[in-house]
Amino acid sequence: MLHRILSDEPWFHPKKYGYGSGLPCAWQGWVLLLLYIAVATLIGLYVEAMGWIVFALALTGITIPFLWLAKRHTKGGWRQRL
């Protein structure tokens, strides 16, 4: 399974305009996106119990790996598109 994460296969389409990734184009991209949304939602449900600083750190802790994987697996990479 790790070889699928480390490979250079595209999981996301590039955005038509702007910078970054568009929608997923492979099942791995959909799994990554849905997992990110689910974990971010769970973190959001416990924001009052955690406190705002822990909430921000937890959200940052899942966002950075998500963006790294999305950038690594976007067809054509991230660049400005007009």
Secondary structure in CASP SS format (residue, H / E / C, confidence):
PFRMAT SS
TARGET T0000
AUTHOR 0000-0000-0000
METHOD secondary structure of the structure
MODEL  1
M C 1.00
L H 1.00
H H 1.00
R H 1.00
I H 1.00
L H 1.00
S C 1.00
D C 1.00
E C 1.00
P C 1.00
W C 1.00
F E 1.00
H E 1.00
P E 1.00
K C 1.00
K C 1.00
Y C 1.00
G E 1.00
Y C 1.00
G C 1.00
S E 1.00
G E 1.00
L E 1.00
P E 1.00
C C 1.00
A C 1.00
W H 1.00
Q H 1.00
G H 1.00
W H 1.00
V H 1.00
L H 1.00
L H 1.00
L H 1.00
L H 1.00
Y H 1.00
I H 1.00
A H 1.00
V H 1.00
A H 1.00
T H 1.00
L H 1.00
I H 1.00
G H 1.00
L H 1.00
Y C 1.00
V H 1.00
E H 1.00
A H 1.00
M H 1.00
G C 1.00
W H 1.00
I H 1.00
V H 1.00
F H 1.00
A H 1.00
L H 1.00
A H 1.00
L H 1.00
T H 1.00
G H 1.00
I H 1.00
T H 1.00
I H 1.00
P H 1.00
F H 1.00
L H 1.00
W H 1.00
L H 1.00
A H 1.00
K H 1.00
R H 1.00
H C 1.00
T E 1.00
K C 1.00
G C 1.00
G C 1.00
W C 1.00
R C 1.00
Q C 1.00
R E 1.00
L C 1.00
END
